[in-house]
Amino acid sequence: MLALAAGNTATRERNLMLSLLSLLFILFISSLMVGDINISIINLLDSILNDRSSLDSIIFVEIRLPRSLLAVLIGGSLGLSGAALQGMVRNPLAEPGVIGVSSCAALGAVIMFYFGLASIIPLALPLGGISGALLAVVFLYLLTRNNNSMLSLILAGVAISSLAAALMALALNLSPNPYASLEIFFWLMGSLADRSFEHVALILLPTFLGWWLMLSTRHDLDVLSLGEDTAQSLGVQLKKLNKKIILGVALSVGAAVSVCGGIGFVGLVVPHLLRGFVGYQPGRLLSHSALGGAVLLLAADISVRLIPTQQELKIGVVTALLGAPLFLHLILKSKREWVS
Amino acid sequence: MKAKQTIMLTCCLMLLVYSANTIAKPLRVVSLNLCADQILMALLQPEELVGVTNLAIDPEASYLYQQATLFHQHNGRIEEIIALQPELIIAGAFSSQPTNQMLENLGYRVVTLGLPSTIEGIFQQISRLGELLNLPHRSNKLISQMKTELATITSATEKNSSLRAVVYYANGFSAGKQTIVNEILNLAGFKNIAAELKLKAIAPLSLESLLASKPDVLLFGQLEKNTNSLAHQVLRHRAIQRYTALKHVQKITIPERYWSCAGPSTVAAAAYLQQHSRR
């Protein structure tokens, strides 16, 4: 019976992985095809194969390709970080946006960007984001170490987020550039519009490093779901596990936010939707959440390009519209825990 | 008899002095708007124009930024404006409405200026100001000066073929048909692509549409200074760099102060574009 159930889960998992992968592929191709200009595929192939620049190939290679790649990388980071954080603090509400990691990362990036450091040393931008994110995750970890009730998690998140947003507004207002204070919306909501390969290059290394750190904890996370004492007796080094996840989240989310702003709720929605398919195993959830996050962010990015607004909608608006109701639902569902 | 004559003479003299005073005594004018600053500084002396905005000395935004140092700059707060004891306040139609309303409620004479989008509109605005200030000769002089300069520019543009140009501002905005920038482009002998694309005012133009419109000339605001913002980052996008290199698109950067306002700077902006354009 148990073997059968396990077999079932394995098939379901494989099917899920396959469908996520094919969905990702389809969305990636459509993301490359959607835009203000219709690109002729024949012209495009012709100019790419003959290594010749043309209008179509420039739009394709310099505008749409980096944008789609960023959606995959950042969506993956957000989905994966959400799942890893939830596994670490054993709480389904932990998510980089909700608990204030994104806004702290944005604060770090804002300071580097608007005061000219990022234009002298390009790497300062992701480094600023990563250090901001690291501060927030460490704080969150210290706070929930002895008390992982939902209430303290969410309240701490609210406090961190609003403090970071206020400091960000202060930094933007102090910045010498007159446009800066208008750009707080980008840092709070996020956008992939008009990003280029420079941004992809900036975040590639920290993103992969973060993914590797988080994915390397997947077996330990599964064991941890049995409780800390059991996990320790089974040889899980909790400190090491937590360090890996904290560093992984900071690296990948910090880098993501530093080039595309804080896109919220991806890390909340995706693990929640996928948890049932992987038998509620936090370790197995990781890789699926990464794929799911990439799929969700690509879909959201395609939709902001298709929705006819005068100025393109910020992508965080779409993810928040999807995620906030779910967040409320999760809170209401777990009302009982509020009393404790 | 002699006493009567003396009294009559004195009365006449007093009347003369009084009337001369009322005619010659200039209005104390305060400007609440950067674009009003530009025209008023061309028309009035520092003792007549007792306050300009503090933007007027900003070399990025204000065309007459050097001249503006001769005038008193205010920060736009209502108390400071009242302290200047203005008799006439010139405001912009789009500048702080609560301030305008409050000043009117307090009994000040507030005149709002619109944003003309044609050179004719600028001339009308200048002569309206001349009438308001009782200085029609000065406004007529300014207009005829501008017309002379304009004639030199348009005589030079007639010989040239029409190049298609597009303006790309921070944040990926462009200037469409009903803007003074459109008029400046036409005066300098360019066709405005944003107007072809049915953009009406200042409106966003996506990077893809910008490149697909195949411009001959790409116009940017000043790029050298202070570009640490996302708004300016889009102007340095690799797609623009590669496209301009591929199609040999001419890039002209023009300081914002030339076309941030419709007024005396408009003619100078057209001349600037003409000088910098490679034909």
Interface residues (C-beta under 8 A of the other chain):
Chain A: G35 D36 I37 S53 S54 L55 I58 I59 E62 I63 F113 Y114 F115 G116 A118 S119 S175 P176 N177 P178 Y179 A180 L182 E183 F186 D194 S196 F197 E198 Q310 Q311 E312
Chain B: A170 N171 G172 A203 P204 S206 L207 E208 S209 L211 A212 K214 N226 T227 N228 S229 L230 A231 H232 Q233 V234 H237 R238 A239 R242 Y243 L246
